[in-house]
């Protein structure tokens, strides 16, 4: 009986102490979005949600658009331990491997965001992408599909001829190469620089 009481007391003590012993994890993460953009606000909400859902055991310090390193260097900064997490698009890594294009922006590649999510969740996309990230000692935790890419212009674009010498912000990768072949002058830049560039 004494052993049972002792074991029961030890179990209760261990259960009460468990929250105090819970491992605290603090992560440093950078996104390419600016804090004032809708996507930047969604990233901040994600950070808050993680803290709430983990009962405060996981906290994330979020850095916006090139705060720690240039946005295009975020992946490498995370892989090398300068940051813990990279919340940018895969298209930034197309110089390492063109396959990263398919885990990033694909202007005109899908009719709806659900097609990309279908490939990710039901078509083997997550497994293929995970192997790609693992080659660089990175883990792909999740995917953020924001919807179709929009294009805006100060001048009307009525056909391919109008693309000649047209400058616009573009993610790196396939789109940039395609638009260059069509005569456009795509510019890779942080989202926070687009407004002043106009």
N, C-alpha and C positions, 0 to 999 in steps of 0.2 A: 504494500500500500504506500509506503514511504517513497519507493522508487516511482510509482505512478504519479504521486503528488509532485515529486521533484521534476519528473519529466513534463508534467502539465505546466508547472510554474516556469520551467525553462522555455517551453513552447510559447506561452503567453508573453514572456519577456522578449523572446526573439521576434514575435509578431509585432509587438509594440516598438521594438527597436528598429525594425526593418525600414520604416519610412526615414528614420534618422540616418540610416546607413545607405540609403538610396544613392546611387552614383549620379552626381551632377555632371551634365555634359554641356559645354559651351562651345558653340560653333561660330566661326567667322565665315560669312558668305557674301559674295558680290554678285550683283545682277547688272546687266547692261542698261536697264531701264532707269529713267530719272524718277525721283520721288513724287513728282507732281503728275506723272502720267497715270492713266488708268491701270496699265500693267504694273507700274511701280507700286501703286496703292494695293493691287492684288498681291504682290510679292510681300509687302508689309503685313497684309492680313494673314498670309500663309505663315509668316514668322510668329504672329500672335497666336494663331490656331495651334501650331506645334507646341508652343509653351503651355497653352491651356490643356490640350489633349494629353500631354506628358506629365500633367500635374506639376509643372515647373521643373521637371528633371532635365529637360532639354531647353536651352535658351540659344537663340541665334542672334548674333550681331550682324545686321544687314547693312552692307555698303552699296550705294547706288553708283551708277555709271562712272566708271574710271576713278572711283574714290581711292582705292588702294593701288591698283595697277590699271593700265589701259584695258578697256573692255575686251579687246582681242587677245589679251594676255591672261584673262581670268582662269581659263582652263589650266594653263601651265602653272599658274600661281597655286591653284588647288592641288595639282599633281605633285608639286614640289614643297608643299607644306606652308607656303606663305599665307594661304587661305585654307579653310577646311572644305568649303563647298563652292561650286561654280553654278550659278543660275543664269547662264547665257544660252544662246542658241547653238546647236550643233554646227550650223553653217560657219561659225567662226573657226572651226577646226578643219575645214575642207583642204587647207594647205597640207595638213598632216595626212589626210586620207579623204578622197572625194566622197566616200560613202557617208561621211558625216552630214552631207547635204540632206540626206533623207531623215535625219533626226533634227532638222532645223526648218528654216523657212523654205517653202517650195512654192513660189508664186505661180499660181495656175496649175499646180500639181494635183490638187484635189478639188472636187466640186464643193465639198462641205468638210468641216472639221471632223465630222463623224467618219469619213473615209479614212483619214489619217489615224484616228483612234481605233477604227476597226482593224487596220493593219497592225497597229501596236499591240492591241489586246487580244485579237483573235487570229491574226495572220502571221504570227511569229516575229513581228517587228521588235518587240522588247528583247527577245532572246538574241536576235542578230545584233541589235544595238548594244546590248550588254557586252557581247564579245568584243565589239569595236572599242568600247570604253575601257574594258579590262586590259587591252593591249597597252594602255597608257597608265596603268595602275589606278584607274578611276572606276567607280561604281555608278551606274545610272540608277538613281533612286526613283525617278518618275518623269513624267512627260507633261509639258504644259502646252496645250493646243489652244491658241488664242483666236483662231478663226482664220478666215481667208485674208490674204494680204490685200491692202488697198493701195492704189497708186493715185497720187494727186499731182496736179501740174498747174503752173501759172498760165500755160498756153494750151489750147485745145489739142488733143492727140486723136486725130481721126484715122490714122493709118500708119504703116511702117515708116513712110517717108518723113513723118513728123518726129520720129525718134532721132533723126540725124542731129548730132551735137547736143541732144537733150541731156541735161545734167539732173540727176536725182539720187537720193540716198538709197543704197541697196545693200543687202547683206552680202558678205563674200560668198563665192562659190558659183554654182551653175547659172543662177540668174544673171550675175554680173557678166559672165562670159557670153551668155546668149544676147544680152542687150548690147554689149560691145560689138558683137558681130552684126547687129542690126544698125550700128552707127551711133548709138547712144553713148553717153559718158557717165556711167554709174560711179558713184562715190561712196566708199565704205567709211562711215563715221558713226560716232555715238549718237543715240537718239537725242540726247540733250543738246547737241550741236545743230540739229536740223533746222530749228526755227531761225536761228541767227544766220544760217547759211542761205536761207531763202531771201 
